Amino acid sequence: MWGRPARRAASNQARRAARAARGARARRFVLSQPLVAGAVVGATGEAQLRELAAAAARGALPDDLLQAVDRIHWRYPNPAP
């Protein structure tokens, strides 16, 4: 009886965690750019503010990930003309 609701709840939680991780990587990417001194972000609650602060505290993305992003950008310089 509890199987389906429990799986659904776990799946929803996993999706929320994945979205948060993508958001953290995006913020870290912005902060990795050499000409960026800060990023303007908006938090809708205390939990989101903590996530934003934690992402910023982790610092720049690793060089290998930034290089991978650069390779994609060189291959597709204007993906949405």
MIROSE-287323 format. One record per atom (N, C-alpha, C, O): atom name; residue in three letters; x, y, z. Coordinates in Angstrom, 1 decimal, always signed. Example, Ala and Ser with C-alpha at 12.3 -4.5 7.8 and 13.67 -1.06 7.14 Angstrom:
<pts>
<pt N, ALA, <+13.2, -5.7, +7.8>> <pt CA, ALA, <+12.3, -4.5, +7.8>> <pt C, ALA, <+13.2, -3.3, +7.8>> <pt O, ALA, <+14.2, -3.3, +8.5>> <pt N, SER, <+12.8, -2.2, +7.1>> <pt CA, SER, <+13.7, -1.1, +7.1>> <pt C, SER, <+12.9, +0.0, +7.9>> <pt O, SER, <+13.4, +1.1, +8.0>> 
</pts>
This chain:
<pts>
<pt N, MET, <+0.8, -1.2, +0.0>> <pt CA, MET, <+0.0, +0.0, +0.0>> <pt C, MET, <+0.9, +1.3, +0.0>> <pt O, MET, <+0.5, +2.2, -0.7>> <pt N, TRP, <+1.9, +1.3, +0.8>> <pt CA, TRP, <+2.8, +2.5, +0.8>> <pt C, TRP, <+3.8, +2.5, -0.3>> <pt O, TRP, <+4.5, +3.5, -0.4>> <pt N, GLY, <+4.0, +1.4, -1.0>> <pt CA, GLY, <+5.0, +1.3, -2.0>> <pt C, GLY, <+5.0, +2.4, -3.0>> <pt O, GLY, <+6.0, +3.1, -3.2>> <pt N, ARG, <+3.9, +2.6, -3.7>> <pt CA, ARG, <+3.8, +3.6, -4.8>> <pt C, ARG, <+4.0, +5.0, -4.3>> <pt O, ARG, <+4.8, +5.8, -4.8>> <pt N, PRO, <+3.3, +5.4, -3.2>> <pt CA, PRO, <+3.5, +6.8, -2.7>> <pt C, PRO, <+5.0, +7.0, -2.2>> <pt O, PRO, <+5.5, +8.1, -2.4>> <pt N, ALA, <+5.5, +6.0, -1.6>> <pt CA, ALA, <+6.9, +6.2, -1.1>> <pt C, ALA, <+7.9, +6.3, -2.3>> <pt O, ALA, <+8.8, +7.1, -2.2>> <pt N, ARG, <+7.7, +5.5, -3.3>> <pt CA, ARG, <+8.5, +5.7, -4.5>> <pt C, ARG, <+8.4, +7.0, -5.2>> <pt O, ARG, <+9.3, +7.6, -5.6>> <pt N, ARG, <+7.1, +7.5, -5.3>> <pt CA, ARG, <+6.9, +8.8, -5.9>> <pt C, ARG, <+7.5, +9.9, -5.0>> <pt O, ARG, <+8.1, +10.8, -5.6>> <pt N, ALA, <+7.4, +9.8, -3.7>> <pt CA, ALA, <+8.0, +10.8, -2.9>> <pt C, ALA, <+9.6, +10.8, -3.0>> <pt O, ALA, <+10.2, +11.9, -3.1>> <pt N, ALA, <+10.1, +9.6, -3.1>> <pt CA, ALA, <+11.6, +9.5, -3.3>> <pt C, ALA, <+12.0, +10.1, -4.6>> <pt O, ALA, <+13.0, +10.7, -4.7>> <pt N, SER, <+11.2, +9.8, -5.7>> <pt CA, SER, <+11.5, +10.3, -7.0>> <pt C, SER, <+11.4, +11.8, -7.0>> <pt O, SER, <+12.3, +12.4, -7.6>> <pt N, ASN, <+10.4, +12.3, -6.4>> <pt CA, ASN, <+10.3, +13.8, -6.4>> <pt C, ASN, <+11.4, +14.4, -5.6>> <pt O, ASN, <+12.0, +15.5, -6.1>> <pt N, GLN, <+11.9, +13.8, -4.5>> <pt CA, GLN, <+13.0, +14.3, -3.8>> <pt C, GLN, <+14.3, +14.3, -4.6>> <pt O, GLN, <+15.1, +15.2, -4.6>> <pt N, ALA, <+14.4, +13.2, -5.3>> <pt CA, ALA, <+15.6, +13.1, -6.2>> <pt C, ALA, <+15.6, +14.2, -7.3>> <pt O, ALA, <+16.7, +14.8, -7.6>> <pt N, ARG, <+14.5, +14.5, -7.8>> <pt CA, ARG, <+14.4, +15.5, -8.9>> <pt C, ARG, <+14.7, +16.9, -8.3>> <pt O, ARG, <+15.4, +17.7, -8.9>> <pt N, ARG, <+14.2, +17.1, -7.1>> <pt CA, ARG, <+14.5, +18.4, -6.4>> <pt C, ARG, <+16.0, +18.6, -6.1>> <pt O, ARG, <+16.6, +19.6, -6.3>> <pt N, ALA, <+16.6, +17.5, -5.7>> <pt CA, ALA, <+18.0, +17.5, -5.4>> <pt C, ALA, <+18.8, +17.7, -6.7>> <pt O, ALA, <+19.8, +18.5, -6.6>> <pt N, ALA, <+18.4, +17.1, -7.8>> <pt CA, ALA, <+19.1, +17.3, -9.0>> <pt C, ALA, <+19.0, +18.7, -9.5>> <pt O, ALA, <+20.0, +19.3, -10.0>> <pt N, ARG, <+17.8, +19.3, -9.4>> <pt CA, ARG, <+17.6, +20.8, -9.7>> <pt C, ARG, <+18.5, +21.6, -8.9>> <pt O, ARG, <+19.2, +22.6, -9.4>> <pt N, ALA, <+18.6, +21.4, -7.6>> <pt CA, ALA, <+19.4, +22.2, -6.7>> <pt C, ALA, <+20.9, +22.0, -7.1>> <pt O, ALA, <+21.7, +23.0, -7.1>> <pt N, ALA, <+21.3, +20.8, -7.4>> <pt CA, ALA, <+22.7, +20.6, -7.8>> <pt C, ALA, <+23.0, +21.4, -9.1>> <pt O, ALA, <+24.1, +22.0, -9.2>> <pt N, ARG, <+22.1, +21.4, -10.1>> <pt CA, ARG, <+22.3, +22.1, -11.3>> <pt C, ARG, <+22.4, +23.6, -11.0>> <pt O, ARG, <+23.3, +24.3, -11.6>> <pt N, GLY, <+21.6, +24.1, -10.1>> <pt CA, GLY, <+21.6, +25.5, -9.8>> <pt C, GLY, <+22.9, +25.9, -9.1>> <pt O, GLY, <+23.5, +26.9, -9.4>> <pt N, ALA, <+23.4, +25.0, -8.2>> <pt CA, ALA, <+24.7, +25.2, -7.6>> <pt C, ALA, <+25.8, +25.3, -8.6>> <pt O, ALA, <+26.7, +26.1, -8.5>> <pt N, ARG, <+25.8, +24.3, -9.5>> <pt CA, ARG, <+26.9, +24.3, -10.6>> <pt C, ARG, <+26.8, +25.6, -11.4>> <pt O, ARG, <+27.8, +26.2, -11.8>> <pt N, ALA, <+25.6, +26.0, -11.7>> <pt CA, ALA, <+25.4, +27.3, -12.5>> <pt C, ALA, <+26.0, +28.5, -11.8>> <pt O, ALA, <+26.7, +29.3, -12.4>> <pt N, ARG, <+25.7, +28.6, -10.5>> <pt CA, ARG, <+26.2, +29.7, -9.7>> <pt C, ARG, <+27.8, +29.6, -9.6>> <pt O, ARG, <+28.4, +30.6, -9.8>> <pt N, ARG, <+28.3, +28.4, -9.4>> <pt CA, ARG, <+29.7, +28.3, -9.4>> <pt C, ARG, <+30.4, +28.6, -10.7>> <pt O, ARG, <+31.5, +29.1, -10.7>> <pt N, PHE, <+29.7, +28.2, -11.8>> <pt CA, PHE, <+30.2, +28.6, -13.1>> <pt C, PHE, <+30.3, +30.1, -13.3>> <pt O, PHE, <+31.3, +30.6, -13.7>> <pt N, VAL, <+29.3, +30.8, -12.9>> <pt CA, VAL, <+29.3, +32.2, -13.0>> <pt C, VAL, <+30.4, +32.8, -12.2>> <pt O, VAL, <+31.2, +33.7, -12.6>> <pt N, LEU, <+30.6, +32.3, -11.0>> <pt CA, LEU, <+31.6, +32.8, -10.1>> <pt C, LEU, <+33.0, +32.4, -10.5>> <pt O, LEU, <+34.0, +32.9, -10.1>> <pt N, SER, <+33.1, +31.4, -11.5>> <pt CA, SER, <+34.4, +31.0, -12.0>> <pt C, SER, <+35.0, +31.9, -13.1>> <pt O, SER, <+36.1, +31.8, -13.4>> <pt N, GLN, <+34.1, +32.7, -13.6>> <pt CA, GLN, <+34.6, +33.6, -14.7>> <pt C, GLN, <+35.5, +34.7, -14.2>> <pt O, GLN, <+35.2, +35.3, -13.2>> <pt N, PRO, <+36.6, +34.9, -14.8>> <pt CA, PRO, <+37.6, +35.8, -14.3>> <pt C, PRO, <+37.2, +37.3, -14.2>> <pt O, PRO, <+37.7, +38.0, -13.3>> <pt N, LEU, <+36.2, +37.7, -15.0>> <pt CA, LEU, <+35.8, +39.1, -14.9>> <pt C, LEU, <+34.6, +39.3, -14.0>> <pt O, LEU, <+34.0, +40.4, -14.0>> <pt N, VAL, <+34.1, +38.3, -13.3>> <pt CA, VAL, <+32.9, +38.4, -12.5>> <pt C, VAL, <+33.4, +38.5, -11.0>> <pt O, VAL, <+34.1, +37.7, -10.5>> <pt N, ALA, <+33.0, +39.6, -10.4>> <pt CA, ALA, <+33.4, +39.9, -9.0>> <pt C, ALA, <+32.3, +39.4, -8.1>> <pt O, ALA, <+32.6, +39.1, -6.9>> <pt N, GLY, <+31.1, +39.2, -8.6>> <pt CA, GLY, <+30.0, +38.8, -7.7>> <pt C, GLY, <+28.8, +38.4, -8.6>> <pt O, GLY, <+28.7, +38.8, -9.7>> <pt N, ALA, <+27.9, +37.7, -8.0>> <pt CA, ALA, <+26.7, +37.3, -8.8>> <pt C, ALA, <+25.4, +37.7, -8.0>> <pt O, ALA, <+25.4, +37.6, -6.8>> <pt N, VAL, <+24.5, +38.3, -8.7>> <pt CA, VAL, <+23.3, +38.7, -8.1>> <pt C, VAL, <+22.3, +37.5, -8.1>> <pt O, VAL, <+22.0, +37.0, -9.2>> <pt N, VAL, <+21.8, +37.1, -7.0>> <pt CA, VAL, <+20.9, +36.0, -6.9>> <pt C, VAL, <+19.7, +36.4, -6.0>> <pt O, VAL, <+19.8, +37.3, -5.2>> <pt N, GLY, <+18.6, +35.7, -6.2>> <pt CA, GLY, <+17.5, +35.9, -5.3>> <pt C, GLY, <+17.1, +34.7, -4.6>> <pt O, GLY, <+17.0, +33.6, -5.3>> <pt N, ALA, <+16.8, +34.7, -3.4>> <pt CA, ALA, <+16.4, +33.5, -2.6>> <pt C, ALA, <+14.9, +33.8, -2.2>> <pt O, ALA, <+14.5, +34.9, -1.8>> <pt N, THR, <+14.1, +32.7, -2.3>> <pt CA, THR, <+12.7, +32.8, -1.9>> <pt C, THR, <+12.5, +32.4, -0.5>> <pt O, THR, <+11.3, +32.4, +0.0>> <pt N, GLY, <+13.5, +31.9, +0.2>> <pt CA, GLY, <+13.4, +31.4, +1.6>> <pt C, GLY, <+14.7, +31.1, +2.2>> <pt O, GLY, <+15.7, +31.2, +1.5>> <pt N, GLU, <+14.7, +30.8, +3.4>> <pt CA, GLU, <+15.9, +30.6, +4.2>> <pt C, GLU, <+16.7, +29.4, +3.6>> <pt O, GLU, <+17.9, +29.4, +3.5>> <pt N, ALA, <+16.0, +28.3, +3.3>> <pt CA, ALA, <+16.6, +27.1, +2.8>> <pt C, ALA, <+17.4, +27.4, +1.5>> <pt O, ALA, <+18.5, +27.0, +1.2>> <pt N, GLN, <+16.7, +28.2, +0.6>> <pt CA, GLN, <+17.4, +28.5, -0.7>> <pt C, GLN, <+18.6, +29.4, -0.5>> <pt O, GLN, <+19.6, +29.3, -1.1>> <pt N, LEU, <+18.5, +30.3, +0.5>> <pt CA, LEU, <+19.6, +31.2, +0.8>> <pt C, LEU, <+20.8, +30.4, +1.3>> <pt O, LEU, <+21.9, +30.7, +0.9>> <pt N, ARG, <+20.5, +29.4, +2.1>> <pt CA, ARG, <+21.6, +28.5, +2.6>> <pt C, ARG, <+22.2, +27.8, +1.4>> <pt O, ARG, <+23.5, +27.6, +1.4>> <pt N, GLU, <+21.4, +27.3, +0.5>> <pt CA, GLU, <+22.0, +26.6, -0.7>> <pt C, GLU, <+22.9, +27.6, -1.5>> <pt O, GLU, <+23.9, +27.2, -2.0>> <pt N, LEU, <+22.4, +28.8, -1.7>> <pt CA, LEU, <+23.2, +29.8, -2.5>> <pt C, LEU, <+24.5, +30.1, -1.8>> <pt O, LEU, <+25.6, +30.1, -2.4>> <pt N, ALA, <+24.5, +30.2, -0.5>> <pt CA, ALA, <+25.7, +30.5, +0.3>> <pt C, ALA, <+26.7, +29.3, +0.2>> <pt O, ALA, <+27.9, +29.5, +0.1>> <pt N, ALA, <+26.1, +28.1, +0.3>> <pt CA, ALA, <+26.9, +26.9, +0.3>> <pt C, ALA, <+27.6, +26.8, -1.1>> <pt O, ALA, <+28.8, +26.4, -1.2>> <pt N, ALA, <+26.9, +27.0, -2.1>> <pt CA, ALA, <+27.4, +26.9, -3.5>> <pt C, ALA, <+28.6, +28.0, -3.7>> <pt O, ALA, <+29.6, +27.6, -4.2>> <pt N, ALA, <+28.3, +29.2, -3.2>> <pt CA, ALA, <+29.4, +30.2, -3.3>> <pt C, ALA, <+30.6, +29.8, -2.5>> <pt O, ALA, <+31.7, +30.1, -2.9>> <pt N, ALA, <+30.4, +29.2, -1.3>> <pt CA, ALA, <+31.5, +28.9, -0.5>> <pt C, ALA, <+32.4, +27.8, -1.1>> <pt O, ALA, <+33.6, +27.6, -0.8>> <pt N, ARG, <+31.8, +27.0, -2.0>> <pt CA, ARG, <+32.6, +25.9, -2.6>> <pt C, ARG, <+33.5, +26.4, -3.6>> <pt O, ARG, <+34.4, +25.7, -4.1>> <pt N, GLY, <+33.3, +27.7, -4.1>> <pt CA, GLY, <+34.3, +28.3, -5.0>> <pt C, GLY, <+34.0, +28.0, -6.4>> <pt O, GLY, <+33.0, +27.5, -6.8>> <pt N, ALA, <+35.1, +28.2, -7.2>> <pt CA, ALA, <+35.0, +28.0, -8.6>> <pt C, ALA, <+34.8, +26.5, -9.0>> <pt O, ALA, <+35.2, +25.6, -8.2>> <pt N, LEU, <+34.3, +26.3, -10.1>> <pt CA, LEU, <+34.3, +24.9, -10.6>> <pt C, LEU, <+35.7, +24.4, -10.9>> <pt O, LEU, <+36.6, +25.1, -11.1>> <pt N, PRO, <+35.8, +23.0, -10.9>> <pt CA, PRO, <+37.2, +22.5, -11.2>> <pt C, PRO, <+37.6, +22.8, -12.6>> <pt O, PRO, <+36.7, +23.0, -13.5>> <pt N, ASP, <+38.9, +23.0, -12.8>> <pt CA, ASP, <+39.4, +23.3, -14.2>> <pt C, ASP, <+38.9, +22.4, -15.3>> <pt O, ASP, <+38.6, +22.8, -16.4>> <pt N, ASP, <+38.9, +21.1, -15.0>> <pt CA, ASP, <+38.5, +20.1, -16.0>> <pt C, ASP, <+37.1, +20.3, -16.5>> <pt O, ASP, <+36.8, +20.1, -17.6>> <pt N, LEU, <+36.2, +20.7, -15.5>> <pt CA, LEU, <+34.8, +20.9, -15.9>> <pt C, LEU, <+34.7, +22.2, -16.7>> <pt O, LEU, <+33.9, +22.3, -17.7>> <pt N, LEU, <+35.4, +23.2, -16.3>> <pt CA, LEU, <+35.4, +24.5, -17.1>> <pt C, LEU, <+36.0, +24.3, -18.5>> <pt O, LEU, <+35.5, +24.9, -19.4>> <pt N, GLN, <+37.0, +23.5, -18.6>> <pt CA, GLN, <+37.6, +23.2, -19.9>> <pt C, GLN, <+36.6, +22.4, -20.8>> <pt O, GLN, <+36.5, +22.7, -22.0>> <pt N, ALA, <+35.8, +21.5, -20.2>> <pt CA, ALA, <+34.8, +20.8, -20.9>> <pt C, ALA, <+33.7, +21.8, -21.4>> <pt O, ALA, <+33.2, +21.6, -22.5>> <pt N, VAL, <+33.3, +22.7, -20.6>> <pt CA, VAL, <+32.3, +23.7, -21.0>> <pt C, VAL, <+32.9, +24.6, -22.1>> <pt O, VAL, <+32.2, +24.8, -23.1>> <pt N, ASP, <+34.1, +24.9, -22.0>> <pt CA, ASP, <+34.8, +25.7, -23.1>> <pt C, ASP, <+34.8, +24.9, -24.4>> <pt O, ASP, <+34.5, +25.5, -25.5>> <pt N, ARG, <+35.1, +23.6, -24.4>> <pt CA, ARG, <+35.1, +22.8, -25.6>> <pt C, ARG, <+33.7, +22.8, -26.3>> <pt O, ARG, <+33.6, +22.9, -27.5>> <pt N, ILE, <+32.7, +22.7, -25.5>> <pt CA, ILE, <+31.3, +22.7, -26.0>> <pt C, ILE, <+31.0, +24.1, -26.6>> <pt O, ILE, <+30.4, +24.2, -27.7>> <pt N, HIS, <+31.4, +25.2, -25.9>> <pt CA, HIS, <+31.2, +26.5, -26.4>> <pt C, HIS, <+31.9, +26.8, -27.7>> <pt O, HIS, <+31.3, +27.4, -28.6>> <pt N, TRP, <+33.1, +26.3, -27.9>> <pt CA, TRP, <+33.8, +26.4, -29.1>> <pt C, TRP, <+33.1, +25.7, -30.2>> <pt O, TRP, <+33.1, +26.1, -31.4>> <pt N, ARG, <+32.6, +24.5, -29.9>> <pt CA, ARG, <+31.9, +23.7, -30.9>> <pt C, ARG, <+30.5, +24.4, -31.3>> <pt O, ARG, <+30.1, +24.3, -32.5>> <pt N, TYR, <+29.8, +24.9, -30.4>> <pt CA, TYR, <+28.5, +25.5, -30.6>> <pt C, TYR, <+28.5, +27.0, -30.0>> <pt O, TYR, <+28.0, +27.2, -28.9>> <pt N, PRO, <+29.2, +27.9, -30.7>> <pt CA, PRO, <+29.3, +29.2, -30.1>> <pt C, PRO, <+28.0, +30.0, -30.0>> <pt O, PRO, <+28.0, +31.0, -29.1>> <pt N, ASN, <+27.0, +29.7, -30.7>> <pt CA, ASN, <+25.8, +30.5, -30.7>> <pt C, ASN, <+24.6, +29.5, -30.7>> <pt O, ASN, <+24.0, +29.3, -31.8>> <pt N, PRO, <+24.4, +28.7, -29.7>> <pt CA, PRO, <+23.4, +27.7, -29.7>> <pt C, PRO, <+21.9, +28.1, -29.9>> <pt O, PRO, <+21.1, +27.3, -30.2>> <pt N, ALA, <+21.7, +29.4, -29.6>> <pt CA, ALA, <+20.3, +29.9, -29.7>> <pt C, ALA, <+20.3, +31.2, -30.5>> <pt O, ALA, <+20.0, +32.3, -29.9>> <pt N, PRO, <+20.5, +31.2, -31.8>> <pt CA, PRO, <+20.6, +32.4, -32.6>> <pt C, PRO, <+19.3, +33.1, -32.6>> <pt O, PRO, <+19.2, +34.2, -33.2>> 
</pts>
